[in-house]
Amino acid sequence: MICPYCGSGDTFEYYHTIIPTVDRACDREKLSEVKLMPLVVEFCKKCGLGFNTTPLSMEYLEESYKNYVYISPADGIGQTKFDGTLRKISAFFSKDDELIEIGCSDGFLIEKLNSLGYNRVLGIDPSPQAEIAIKKGLNVRRVFFTDKYLGERKVDGFLLVHTFEHFENPFRILKDMISCLKEDGKIFIEVPNFEGYHHEHLFFYNAYFMDRMFHEAGLKLIDISYETVAFKKDFYLRCVAVRAENPDYPEFRISERLKDAESIAHSIAERYKDLYERITTFTQADKSGNVYWWGAGSASVVFLNNIDKSILDNKKFIVVDGDKEKLGKFIPGVGLEVYPYSILKDLKAESLIVASSHFTEIQKTLRENDICPEKVLNIF
């Protein structure tokens, strides 16, 4: 397979699974349209990029984004994951800066930035959640971003938080941003660090590749950091870049090398195999006949569609979530209904599997509602 970034044919397949075309709980009508499709990911040995070789059609993806409902931090779910993001933005951007967040969803990050004194932030997002932000009075437009949107106007910075991995051609988007950036402007990008394997993610990034990409685009990396999520070390990757000729910032020297990225790629399949074995062991040890499962997002869709079928056949899976938008909907592929987490208390659940990056909030919710399973397996 030819690398979509550097054009090299020196690539290898490092992850292969079969998952539904919808990566979150959906209503019954949508459930009937869902297909199980292969996801095959390759690694380029020349530039270090991971890329989806079996992408869904762009027509399908664009329609999906127009109807996409992402988990809403405004409802108290996943707010802590933005703490590190806010600290990094505050460290590198002035409150007077004119900023654009591409992929702002319901505007939670913009609202937080406004509260910190950043009042010149424009959000751009094509999904219906942009309407939520607009109704709140936030400066948000429900559109797709292109360089034509700003015309001749230049801005101080761009913010992309879990957006860059979704673009069909992120490298063109990067050029579009650079063309709209002031001479001393900055670009902040946060992405999963070689993680997030589902159909809507088209690229899989690591520090080595990001450094190379910025350099070859005429930028230099001035900061890079990682965020551990639940028990996954260095799960998120945060980068800040400026124009290469900017004298105000020294270039950040990364420690990662191409061989390090390749080593991680080789370990992915084995790591997921280990997770499925842990799920199997945990469920088999529970003699109640029921499996209580917290999570109705992409991680749950991937795991529930790939665990041993005999477990699904022999155990009753009860899926719960704290996101009210997912309640009463169904997990694509396996068709399991999603219930409110309050039923865990009523059913006196003794063990619980958590498949969510918001483990901290979930633990707090369990304590506050006096839900005390004896055993908890966090697979995120």
Rosetta blueprint (number, residue, H / E / L):
1 M L
2 I L
3 C L
4 P L
5 Y L
6 C L
7 G L
8 S L
9 G L
10 D L
11 T E
12 F E
13 E E
14 Y E
15 Y E
16 H E
17 T E
18 I E
19 I E
20 P E
21 T L
22 V L
23 D L
24 R L
25 A L
26 C E
27 D L
28 R H
29 E H
30 K H
31 L H
32 S L
33 E L
34 V L
35 K L
36 L E
37 M E
38 P E
39 L E
40 V E
41 V E
42 E E
43 F E
44 C E
45 K L
46 K L
47 C L
48 G L
49 L L
50 G E
51 F E
52 N E
53 T L
54 T L
55 P L
56 L L
57 S L
58 M H
59 E H
60 Y H
61 L H
62 E H
63 E H
64 S H
65 Y H
66 K H
67 N L
68 Y L
69 V L
70 Y L
71 I L
72 S L
73 P H
74 A H
75 D H
76 G L
77 I L
78 G L
79 Q H
80 T H
81 K H
82 F H
83 D H
84 G H
85 T H
86 L H
87 R H
88 K H
89 I H
90 S H
91 A H
92 F H
93 F L
94 S L
95 K L
96 D L
97 D L
98 E L
99 L E
100 I E
101 E E
102 I E
103 G L
104 C L
105 S L
106 D L
107 G L
108 F H
109 L H
110 I H
111 E H
112 K H
113 L H
114 N H
115 S H
116 L L
117 G L
118 Y L
119 N L
120 R L
121 V E
122 L E
123 G E
124 I E
125 D L
126 P L
127 S L
128 P L
129 Q H
130 A H
131 E H
132 I H
133 A H
134 I H
135 K H
136 K L
137 G L
138 L L
139 N L
140 V E
141 R E
142 R L
143 V L
144 F L
145 F L
146 T L
147 D L
148 K L
149 Y L
150 L L
151 G L
152 E L
153 R L
154 K L
155 V E
156 D E
157 G E
158 F E
159 L E
160 L E
161 V E
162 H L
163 T L
164 F H
165 E H
166 H H
167 F L
168 E L
169 N L
170 P H
171 F H
172 R H
173 I H
174 L H
175 K H
176 D H
177 M H
178 I H
179 S H
180 C L
181 L E
182 K E
183 E E
184 D E
185 G E
186 K E
187 I E
188 F E
189 I E
190 E E
191 V E
192 P E
193 N E
194 F L
195 E L
196 G L
197 Y L
198 H L
199 H L
200 E L
201 H L
202 L L
203 F E
204 F E
205 Y E
206 N L
207 A H
208 Y H
209 F H
210 M H
211 D H
212 R H
213 M H
214 F H
215 H H
216 E H
217 A L
218 G L
219 L E
220 K E
221 L E
222 I E
223 D E
224 I E
225 S E
226 Y E
227 E E
228 T E
229 V E
230 A L
231 F L
232 K E
233 K E
234 D E
235 F E
236 Y E
237 L E
238 R E
239 C E
240 V E
241 A E
242 V E
243 R E
244 A L
245 E L
246 N L
247 P L
248 D L
249 Y L
250 P L
251 E L
252 F L
253 R L
254 I L
255 S L
256 E L
257 R L
258 L H
259 K H
260 D H
261 A H
262 E H
263 S H
264 I H
265 A H
266 H H
267 S H
268 I H
269 A H
270 E H
271 R H
272 Y H
273 K H
274 D H
275 L H
276 Y H
277 E H
278 R H
279 I H
280 T H
281 T H
282 F H
283 T H
284 Q H
285 A H
286 D L
287 K L
288 S L
289 G L
290 N E
291 V E
292 Y E
293 W E
294 W E
295 G L
296 A L
297 G L
298 S H
299 A H
300 S H
301 V H
302 V H
303 F H
304 L H
305 N L
306 N L
307 I L
308 D L
309 K H
310 S H
311 I H
312 L H
313 D H
314 N H
315 K L
316 K E
317 F E
318 I E
319 V E
320 V E
321 D E
322 G L
323 D L
324 K L
325 E L
326 K L
327 L L
328 G L
329 K L
330 F E
331 I L
332 P L
333 G L
334 V L
335 G L
336 L L
337 E E
338 V E
339 Y E
340 P E
341 Y L
342 S L
343 I H
344 L H
345 K H
346 D H
347 L L
348 K L
349 A L
350 E L
351 S E
352 L E
353 I E
354 V E
355 A L
356 S L
357 S L
358 H L
359 F H
360 T H
361 E H
362 I H
363 Q H
364 K H
365 T H
366 L H
367 R H
368 E H
369 N L
370 D L
371 I L
372 C L
373 P L
374 E L
375 K E
376 V E
377 L E
378 N E
379 I L
380 F L
